[in-house]
Amino acid sequence: MNKYFRQYGLLLIISLLLFSCKDKKSNYKPNVAGKAGELLIVMDDKIKQSEAGKDLQRAVLETYLGLPQDEPHFDMLITPHRGFSSNLRTFRNLIVTEISGNIKNDTVMYYHDYWARPQSMVRITAKDTVSLGQLVERHTLRMLSFFNKAERDRSIGYFKATPNSQIIEEIKTEWNINLTVPANFKNRNTNGHFTWLGEDAQWGTQGFLVYEFPYIGEGTFSKEYLLNKRDSVLQKNVPGPSDGSYMTTEHNVPVIYKTAEINDIPVVEIRGLWKVMGDMMGGPFILHAHHDLKNNRVVVTEGFVYCPEKPEKRDKIRQLEALMYTFNFIQ
């Protein structure tokens, strides 16, 4: 009898271990494939050539605003269903279309980590190309926001995994704010009223600025007031390469102004172009002005990119925007 129980117990333990291993394996998902900013559409050739298919492609290739040269929101790739292999299923950003007369309900569904991590996927099912076109028209803005947020969240995940702990603590002490600064950023200048972080690489420069000024009323967040403050602060703190040169706003190109709420904080966002007065340098910038209600101040975080040799600047600006989304006031 004891021998029977020992054998039964051993079998039970083995069964539990095997079940546990199988369960872990079933939950495993590989890392995503593809480069930052790439998006794969799964769409058969006939659908691709239809007007609805072209509408979907145009949606993905909409211009990303605030850059010196036109760049699309995403670098688009297309494969038919017959080419949608297991390797392609791990792509970072996916739009999977399914068009069939057997489909009763036209739908657009949004998924995270479906085949890989951290993956974002949109599945569009429609009974015909007319219905597909209607879905694309209704969902273009939401799809772009969905995939833009996915790219931003991946950058934030990288920042959290590779933080520059020293600079993070310096920012807390100097500004009473939280920012998840990545390890590749260095402190180029902090002087008590201005902080300049950045990365100098072979391709060019990413810069990140922090400064503040008092909140004096509703006009404080107007486009004109914020840009005047920006130009004044940068003239004093961001010199150019030649004597007397300095960074300022390129006012000959309209900026993009919008309001938002990020991490429960009222924020004004401005996108535009910067230039160096007295020199030939320039590039894109993004600015967030955060309203600190408790201390009656405005804290500005700003990112800029200088990459003269390559026109592609979208992904670098996206990374700086992601850093801004880690902003929070210390309570």
C-alpha positions in Angstrom: 0.0 0.0 0.0 2.8 2.4 0.9 4.6 1.6 -2.3 1.4 2.4 -4.2 1.0 5.8 -2.5 4.7 6.6 -3.2 4.2 5.7 -6.9 1.0 7.7 -7.1 2.6 10.7 -5.4 5.5 10.6 -7.8 3.2 10.5 -10.8 1.2 13.4 -9.4 4.3 15.5 -8.9 5.5 14.7 -12.4 2.1 15.6 -13.8 2.1 19.0 -12.0 5.6 19.8 -13.3 4.7 18.9 -16.8 1.5 21.0 -16.6 3.4 23.9 -15.2 6.0 23.8 -18.0 3.3 23.5 -20.6 1.5 26.5 -19.1 4.6 28.7 -19.1 5.4 27.7 -22.7 1.8 28.6 -23.8 2.2 32.0 -22.2 5.5 32.7 -23.9 5.5 35.4 -26.6 8.7 36.5 -28.5 9.9 40.0 -28.8 8.5 42.1 -31.6 10.2 42.3 -35.0 10.6 45.3 -37.2 12.2 48.7 -36.8 10.8 51.7 -34.9 8.1 53.3 -37.1 7.5 50.4 -39.3 4.0 49.0 -39.9 2.9 45.9 -41.8 -0.4 45.6 -43.5 -1.7 42.1 -44.3 -3.8 42.6 -47.4 -4.3 40.5 -50.6 -3.4 42.0 -53.9 -6.9 42.4 -55.1 -7.8 44.4 -52.0 -4.6 46.4 -52.2 -5.5 47.6 -55.7 -9.0 48.6 -54.7 -9.9 52.2 -53.8 -10.5 51.1 -50.2 -7.1 49.4 -50.1 -5.5 52.6 -51.4 -7.4 54.6 -48.7 -5.9 52.4 -46.0 -2.4 52.9 -47.5 -2.9 56.6 -47.6 -4.1 56.6 -44.0 -0.8 54.9 -42.8 1.2 57.3 -45.0 -0.4 60.5 -43.7 2.2 63.2 -43.1 3.7 63.4 -39.6 3.4 67.1 -38.8 6.1 69.4 -37.4 9.1 68.1 -39.4 11.3 70.1 -41.9 10.7 67.5 -44.6 7.6 65.4 -45.2 7.7 62.0 -43.5 4.8 59.6 -43.1 3.4 58.5 -39.8 4.7 55.0 -40.5 7.0 53.2 -42.9 4.6 50.9 -44.6 5.1 47.3 -45.7 2.4 45.1 -47.3 2.1 41.3 -47.6 -0.7 39.1 -48.9 -2.2 36.5 -46.6 -0.3 33.8 -48.3 3.0 35.4 -47.3 2.0 36.1 -43.7 4.4 33.7 -42.2 5.0 32.9 -38.5 7.9 35.3 -38.6 5.9 38.2 -39.8 3.2 37.5 -37.1 5.7 39.0 -34.6 5.8 42.4 -36.4 5.6 45.3 -34.0 2.7 47.2 -35.7 0.2 45.1 -37.7 -3.0 45.8 -39.6 -4.7 42.6 -40.7 -7.5 42.8 -43.1 -10.1 40.1 -43.8 -12.6 40.7 -46.6 -15.3 38.1 -47.3 -18.9 37.9 -48.3 -19.4 35.5 -45.3 -18.7 38.2 -42.8 -21.9 39.5 -41.2 -20.6 42.3 -39.0 -18.0 44.9 -40.2 -15.6 45.5 -37.4 -12.3 47.1 -36.4 -10.7 45.5 -33.4 -7.6 46.7 -31.4 -5.2 44.2 -29.8 -2.0 44.4 -27.7 0.6 41.6 -27.5 -1.4 39.2 -29.7 1.5 37.2 -31.1 4.5 39.0 -29.6 5.4 41.6 -27.0 5.1 44.6 -27.1 2.9 44.3 -30.2 0.0 46.4 -31.4 -2.5 45.0 -34.0 -5.6 46.2 -35.7 -7.8 43.6 -37.3 -10.3 44.9 -39.9 -13.1 42.6 -41.1 -15.5 43.6 -43.8 -18.0 42.0 -46.1 -16.6 43.9 -49.2 -14.3 46.7 -50.2 -17.1 49.3 -49.9 -17.5 48.4 -46.2 -13.7 48.4 -45.8 -13.5 52.0 -47.2 -16.2 53.1 -44.7 -14.3 51.5 -41.8 -11.0 53.1 -42.8 -12.6 56.5 -43.1 -14.2 56.2 -39.6 -11.1 54.8 -37.9 -8.1 56.5 -39.5 -7.5 58.9 -36.6 -8.0 56.3 -34.0 -5.7 53.8 -35.7 -2.9 56.5 -36.1 -3.3 57.4 -32.4 -3.2 53.7 -31.4 0.0 53.0 -33.3 1.7 56.3 -32.3 0.9 55.5 -28.7 2.4 52.0 -29.1 5.7 53.5 -30.4 5.7 56.0 -27.6 5.1 53.3 -25.0 7.9 51.1 -26.3 10.3 54.1 -25.9 9.1 54.7 -22.4 9.6 51.0 -21.6 13.2 51.3 -22.8 13.8 54.4 -20.7 12.5 52.6 -17.6 14.7 49.6 -18.3 17.9 51.8 -18.8 17.5 54.9 -16.6 20.2 57.5 -15.9 19.6 57.4 -12.1 22.0 60.3 -11.4 20.2 62.7 -13.8 16.8 61.6 -12.6 17.7 62.5 -9.1 19.2 65.8 -10.2 16.0 66.7 -12.0 13.9 65.8 -9.0 16.1 68.1 -6.8 16.3 71.0 -9.2 12.7 71.1 -10.5 10.6 69.0 -8.2 9.4 66.8 -11.1 9.8 63.2 -12.2 11.3 62.4 -15.6 12.5 59.0 -16.7 15.7 60.0 -18.4 17.5 57.3 -20.3 21.1 56.3 -19.8 22.3 57.6 -23.1 21.4 61.2 -22.1 24.1 63.4 -20.5 23.7 66.6 -18.5 25.1 69.4 -20.7 24.2 72.3 -18.6 22.2 73.0 -15.4 22.5 76.5 -13.9 19.7 76.9 -11.4 17.0 78.1 -13.9 17.7 76.0 -16.9 18.6 72.3 -17.6 20.0 71.0 -20.9 20.2 67.3 -21.4 21.2 65.5 -24.6 22.9 62.8 -26.6 25.5 63.6 -29.2 25.8 60.7 -31.7 27.3 60.0 -35.1 24.0 60.8 -36.8 23.5 64.1 -34.9 22.0 65.4 -31.7 19.0 65.0 -29.5 18.5 67.8 -27.0 16.1 68.0 -24.1 15.5 71.2 -22.1 13.7 72.1 -18.9 12.8 75.6 -17.7 10.1 77.4 -15.8 8.4 80.7 -15.4 5.5 82.1 -13.3 1.8 81.5 -14.3 0.3 85.0 -14.6 -3.2 84.1 -16.0 -4.9 82.6 -18.9 -2.7 84.4 -21.4 0.3 82.5 -20.1 -0.6 79.5 -22.2 -1.3 81.4 -25.4 0.9 80.5 -28.4 2.4 84.0 -28.6 3.3 84.1 -25.0 4.9 80.7 -24.9 6.9 81.3 -28.1 8.1 84.7 -26.8 9.2 83.0 -23.5 10.9 80.2 -25.5 12.9 82.6 -27.6 13.9 84.7 -24.6 15.1 81.6 -22.6 16.9 80.0 -25.5 18.8 83.1 -26.5 20.3 83.2 -23.0 21.0 79.5 -22.6 21.5 77.7 -25.9 24.3 79.4 -27.8 25.2 78.5 -31.4 28.6 77.5 -32.8 29.7 81.0 -33.7 30.0 84.1 -31.6 26.7 85.8 -30.9 24.6 83.0 -32.4 21.8 81.3 -30.5 18.8 79.0 -30.9 15.4 80.5 -31.6 12.1 79.6 -33.2 11.7 79.6 -37.0 8.7 82.0 -37.2 8.4 81.8 -41.0 6.9 78.3 -40.7 3.6 78.0 -38.7 3.8 76.1 -35.5 1.2 73.4 -34.5 -0.5 74.3 -31.2 -2.8 72.1 -29.2 -4.0 71.5 -25.6 -4.1 68.2 -23.9 -4.1 66.5 -20.5 -1.2 64.2 -19.9 -0.8 62.2 -16.6 -3.7 64.4 -15.2 -1.8 67.6 -15.9 -3.1 70.4 -18.2 -0.5 70.7 -21.0 0.0 72.8 -24.1 1.9 71.2 -26.9 3.7 73.1 -29.6 5.5 71.6 -32.6 7.6 73.6 -35.0 11.0 74.3 -36.3 14.0 75.9 -34.6 17.0 77.7 -36.2 20.2 79.3 -35.0 20.3 83.0 -35.4 23.6 83.9 -36.9 24.3 80.4 -38.3 22.8 77.8 -40.7 21.7 75.1 -38.1 18.1 74.1 -37.7 15.6 71.2 -37.2 12.3 70.2 -35.5 11.3 70.7 -31.9 8.4 69.7 -29.6 7.4 71.6 -26.5 5.2 70.7 -23.6 4.1 73.5 -21.2 2.8 72.0 -17.9 0.7 73.9 -15.5 1.7 73.5 -11.9 -1.4 74.6 -10.1 0.0 74.0 -6.7 3.0 76.3 -7.1 1.5 78.7 -9.7 4.2 78.1 -12.3 4.7 76.7 -15.8 7.3 74.0 -16.3 8.4 73.6 -19.9 10.0 70.4 -21.3 11.2 70.6 -24.8 13.0 68.3 -27.2 14.9 69.2 -30.4 16.7 67.2 -33.1 19.7 68.2 -35.2 20.4 65.8 -37.9 21.7 67.6 -41.0 23.0 64.6 -43.0 19.7 62.6 -43.0 16.2 63.9 -43.7 14.5 61.3 -41.4 13.8 62.9 -38.0 10.4 61.5 -37.1 11.6 58.6 -34.9 14.0 60.9 -33.0 11.2 63.4 -32.2 8.9 60.5 -31.2 11.6 59.4 -28.6 11.7 62.9 -27.1 8.0 63.1 -27.0 8.0 59.8 -25.1 10.4 61.2 -22.6 7.9 64.1 -22.1 5.2 61.6 -21.4 7.1 60.4 -18.3 6.7 63.9 -16.8 4.9 64.3 -13.4 5.0 66.7 -10.6 6.3 65.5 -7.2 3.5 65.8 -4.8 
